[in-house]
Amino acid sequence: MANNIKNGTLFSLFWENSKINKRNILTFAKRLDEDARTAKNVPQIFYPTEDLFLSRPRDDLSRLMCERKSSRSFSDVALSEKQLGSLFYAFAQRSKSTRLIPSAGGKYPIEVYAFLFNVRSKLNKKVVYYNADNHSLSVVAESCDWQKEQEFFGLNLDGVPAVFFVFVAIPERTIDKYGERGGRFILIEVGHYAQNLALRLSLEKLGGVISGALRDDEVKRLLGLQNTNALITLGFACGNIKR
Ligand SMILES: Cc1cc2nc3c(=O)[nH]c(=O)nc-3n(C[C@H](O)[C@H](O)[C@H](O)COP(=O)(O)O)c2cc1C
């Protein structure tokens, strides 16, 4: 047990067991259908006290937070390089050792990749890696094709997302320090990445939706990470929305 805790063996096992692949995707989809048919409203916890009513902020941040919502219908208007810069800035480095996003122990286990399906840039149709240190993109694959690859992205969308972000974890960065507990931190940190991106999407009047149903191994292969320990955590389809 002590060894497991040090090396994150149980986290790896959990990860392997929660992967989606072409064999279990139908069972997964059936679960979602069942939930859609039977789900009730999320219950609210009730305390029998005299509640204190709070004022609601009326500031730019609260407006952006209110505008954030999932959009699954994309227009064919491409994203500009300026908009790309704005979205990727969600994950930028602040100083030599910190990013705009918090990270347990400053280990930054999350790396950001993206499929550029529809951008006005020489990088259109390429797969890229984001360099947080100098806010730049490196090409990791010369081509991508939504029509061919969409089944791996786990989303049913109307139209083609201009950009599909993938948050990839390098687990040993965090697990070497925190053991099994580090597994929790990695997943929590992905949420920060998704939220920062969601707020920048609102600011840019763009839309998007998270994908929690990526086909792990296929997406890993598309990113050229098949021979690494990298974990495919979440996807985020983004773009101009159909109005
Ligand atoms: C971890 C996570 C995974 C999600 N996965 C999916 C997904 O696979 N497909 C999808 O259509 N929406 C997905 N969503 C979006 C939720 O369905 C959506 O956030 C929820 O219905 C609330 O709606 P809102 O985002 O418009 O407020 C996911 C959201 C989160 C946080």
The ligand as a Gaussian input file, in Angstrom:
#p B3LYP/6-31G(d) Opt

LIG

0 1
 C      -16.551000      17.746000     -16.605000
 C      -17.605000      18.096000     -17.615000
 C      -17.857000      17.247000     -18.673000
 C      -18.812000      17.573000     -19.630000
 N      -18.975000      16.742000     -20.694000
 C      -19.885000      17.058000     -21.650000
 C      -20.024000      16.225000     -22.790000
 O      -19.334000      15.215000     -22.951000
 N      -20.956000      16.569000     -23.717000
 C      -21.720000      17.705000     -23.592000
 O      -22.544000      17.970000     -24.474000
 N      -21.585000      18.530000     -22.518000
 C      -20.685000      18.230000     -21.551000
 N      -20.516000      19.064000     -20.466000
 C      -21.323000      20.306000     -20.378000
 C      -22.506000      20.151000     -19.422000
 O      -23.497000      19.349000     -20.009000
 C      -23.052000      21.563000     -19.096000
 O      -22.059000      22.309000     -18.479000
 C      -24.283000      21.495000     -18.183000
 O      -25.364000      20.926000     -18.876000
 C      -24.679000      22.879000     -17.672000
 O      -24.990000      23.735000     -18.745000
 P      -24.215000      25.105000     -18.993000
 O      -22.749000      24.785000     -19.201000
 O      -24.840000      25.698000     -20.229000
 O      -24.399000      25.975000     -17.784000
 C      -19.577000      18.763000     -19.503000
 C      -19.312000      19.622000     -18.434000
 C      -18.345000      19.307000     -17.507000
 C      -18.067000      20.273000     -16.381000

